């Protein structure tokens, strides 16, 4: 094939069997049929869908998918699909610009097992249909731009049971209207601006707090939330967390417990199946600041210097980790 100018636009009105970022810049895909390019969907510029069919990054017996767009993605109509197969699939989407779904546009990522990531550096505007992870596979939607990002939804926003929305942007991600998520993870340096709305999530993970937090309401100090944290939240809105993740984990320490809790006498004691194990004990306040760091075989921790309030204790022992809420009275 011929190499075209990098700012050229190629329009497909039928199916396609190959895509190469070296051959053209922008792509308009207006097909009424379905297409699965041999090497995935790879675009150097912008990708615009205007047909009625599916443009797929993987399908059938394929075990990987690729959707890589250096510019913006606009789905006016038709469907951009990572995979529509129940085959276990790995791989990911990388969109270096923004993602816009208009009223007749749809994004679909379906797999009953396997995992995928959808990485976005620009804003996300959904006026259409977002149907991701409904087959039960693990899908991480990662917002990792270098400038502030927004999520706006006026369409249908459906996340599967194993989806995770990951905030990994130091400049922050703003939710411009009320949204409902399955899982939200805020990485170190990330910040979620809740605007003025109330949002819901089944689970919330904040990286420095041991990848788990208590259930209840979370937000900034300007909000009405019970758990106030300006490091990871902005705006006056509230994130309602349905399920505590403090005691959930595949690597939980066998026989782990701590007592008394609440603590009134300045010391908390740790129990586990191996009372003589060497362990690392860390305690964080609700802002994520480490206030205790202890290593050794002792089974007690001095917390007499801590103010009354709620803390997170993280204990690592023999390759296992336990995280619990600690209340100082």
Helices and strands as residue ranges (DSSP letters): E 9-12, E 26-29, E 35-36, E 41-43, E 47-49, E 54-56, E 64-69, E 73-81, E 90-95, E 99-109, E 115-120, E 124-126, E 129-132, E 138-143, E 149-153, E 156-159, E 163-167, E 173-175, E 180-186, E 192-193, E 198-206, G 207-209, E 216-219, E 227-228, E 233-234, E 238-241, E 257-259, E 267-271, E 279-284, E 290-296, E 300-302, E 309-317, E 320-328
